[in-house]
Amino acid sequence: MRNLLTSLGSASLAAIVCLNLNWKSEYVALVGATEEVFIEDAEMNFSARVDTGAASCSMHAVDITVFPSDDTGKKPIHFYTENRDGEAILVKSYIDSKVKVKTSEGEEMRYKVPLTVVCNDHSKVVKFTLNDRRRMKYRMLLGRNWLDGDYHVDVSRKQTSRS
């Protein structure tokens, strides 16, 4: 056993220790600083920045339209999004909440919507804030609400997902 641990090296041993801790989920994967993810609701791939400093995920959205509550009491919302490849699509969801977000220019109110993110065959429903990210390098940020219990970040890696 000692020879096995010695031959693994400290980085591999640390990964084994981390993955064997008692987390909320049985599935804990290693992700890089950026990931290629699929958003089921948009039927589109996105290059996303993994941001451990962000409490929640953020997605590029323009031409946001909010509709009156439906029969279930949910408020439908439609918006257009676009990935780095220039593919654009209308996304339909519902408003989970409206939140105040701190930005480099102060604070602003944003809608928060649930969307299904797929990364390495693992699907997870996560709440995203919507804002215009046209001027940003990444049209999507994956925050701690996506990471929580399912992923660890290795910032030395660019991308671990298979697309």
N, C-alpha and C positions, 0 to 999 in steps of 0.2 A: 504494500500500500504506500509506503514512504517513497519508493522509487517512482510509482505512478504519479504522486503529487509533485515530486521534484521535476519529473519530465514534463508535466503540464505547464509549468511556469506560473508566475504570479497573476498575470492577466486572466488566464484560463481558470485558475483556481478561484479568483474573485468572481468571475461570471457564474461558476458552479455554485458558490456560496450564495450569491444574490438570487439565483433562480430557485434555490431550495428554501428560501425564507417563507414564512407563512403569510402569503399575500391574499388579497380578497378573491383572486381568480386563480384557477389552476394553470391558466395559460399566461405566461409572462414572456414577452418577446423583447429582443434587443432591436432598437431602431436607431437610425443615424440622425444627423443634424437636419437632413432633408429627406423626404420620403415621397414616393409616387403612390397616391391613393386613388381609389375609385369611389365616387359619390353616387350611390344608387339612385337617389332622388333626381339627380341631374343626368344620370347615365353617362358620366364623363370622368376621365382621368384628370388629376391635378398634381402638379409638383407643389409640395407643401413644405413649409419651414416648420420644424418642430421647435416650439418656443416654451421652455420650462418656466419662463418668467411670466407667461400669460395665463391667467386663471382659466380662461375659456378659449375655444376655437373661434376663428374669424374667417369669413368668406367674402370674396368680392361679390357685390350685388349693386345693380343699378336699376332704374325704372321700377322702383318698389311700389306695389299697389296693395293696399289693405282693403279687405272686404268686410261687410257686416258679419257678425257672428252667424254661424250656421245652426242647424237644428240641434247639434250636440253642444253648442255653447262655445265652440272653438272659432277663432277669428282667422279665416284663410288669408294667406299672403302669397303674392306672386312676385317674382323678381327675375331679372336676367343676370346670368353669370357667364364668365368667360375664363377659359384656362390660358396658360402661357402659349399654347399653340394657336390661339385666336379662335378656337371653337366656342360658339356662344349658344346658350339654350335658355328657355324659359323654365324656371323651377317653381313648383307649387308646393306649399307647405302650410303650416299654421303657426300663429304666434304663440310661443310659450310664455314670453314675458317681454318687457321693455326695460332695459338696464342702462345705468349711467356708466360710461366708460371713460377712463382717463387716457388722454392722448398727449402727444407732444405739444399740441396747440391748446390744451385745456381739457374740458370735459364735454361729452356729447351723449345724447340718448340714442340707443340702438335697439332694433328688434332682435330678439333671440328666437331661433327656430330649431327644431330637432331635424337632423339629417343622418342618414346611415352612411358610415365610412367603412370601406373595406381596405384592409392592408394585410398582405400575405395570407389571404384566405380567411382572415379573422374579421367578422362583421360586428360593428358596434354603433348604436344610436347615440349621438352626441349633440349637445346644443351649441349652435354657432351664432355669434353676433354677425349682423350684416352691415357692410359698409363698402364704399367705393375704394378699391385697392388698385385702381388702374396704374397709379404711379409707383406702386410697390413692386419689388422684384418678384415676390411670390403672391399669387392671388389668394392663397390660403395659408393660415397659420393653424397649427395643431397645438392646442394648449394643454394644461394639466388635466382638464376634464376628460380629454381623450386618453392621455397617458395613464391616468389613475387606475392602478391595479392590474393593468394589462401590458404595459410597456416600460422598459428602461431605455435611457438614451446614452449612446456612445457617440459623443460629439466628434470623435476622430473619424467616424464613418459618415460618408455622404448619403448613402441610400442602402437599405437592406431589402426593400420590397421587390417582388418579382412582378413585373407588368408585361 
